[in-house]
């Protein structure tokens, strides 16, 4: 990666790339899929989007899959 940066590339995050691809939020064909990725995988930004959906726009909260700790790991507590 250092050689790529030395050659002039600017590193970006996956969020920057995804939001640049979406770019125009009126593109309804991809909007819902992008927002699903954001809420599920993009940490604080995703929490902010979820907040806006529920508290500002009054939409129901997103139902995320329940995370279950595997029994082998739970036994090591």
N, C-alpha and C positions, 0 to 999 in steps of 0.2 A: 504494500500500500504506500510505503514511503516513496518508492520510486515513481509511482503514479502521481503522487502529490508533487514531487520534484519536477515532473514533466508538465505541471500546470493544472492538473485536475483539482477540483474543489470537492472534498467529501461532503456528502449530504446524508440525511437520515431517511429511513423508509417512509416516514411520515411526510417529509418534504417532497419526495418523489410522487407519492400517491396523491397529495393535494395538488401538485403541479399537473398531474395527468387529469384530474377532475377539473381543475381550473375554473370552469364556469358552473356555478351551483344550480343554474337553470337546466343543466343537462340531466333531466329526470331519469333517463334510461340507466344511468350508473349511480345516481345519487344515493339510493337506498342501500346498495351494496357497499359503497364507500363508507357510509355512516355506520353500517354494521361492523365493518372492519375497525373503524375508529373507536366505537364504543367497546368492542371486545378486546382489542389489542394495544391501544395507544395510551394507556395509563391516565395521567392527569388530564390530557386533552380529551380523552374519551369520557372521563368523568364530567368534564365541563359540558360536553355535548349532551350527555344523559341528563344533566341538571337543566340545561336549556329546554330539552324536549319535555321534561316532566314539570318543572316549576314555572317556566316561562310560558310554554305553549299548552300546558295542561294535558299532555298525552300520557298514557299509562307507562309505568316503568318497564324497562326491558327485562324480560325473564331470561336470565343467564343460566346455563347448565350448572347444576350443583357440582362442586368439586368434592370428590370423595378421596380421602387419604387411604392408600392401599393398606390392607391389614398388616402386612409385613413391616411397614414403616410405622404404623400406629403402635405396634407392640414395643417399639424401641424408646418410647417416651420415658 
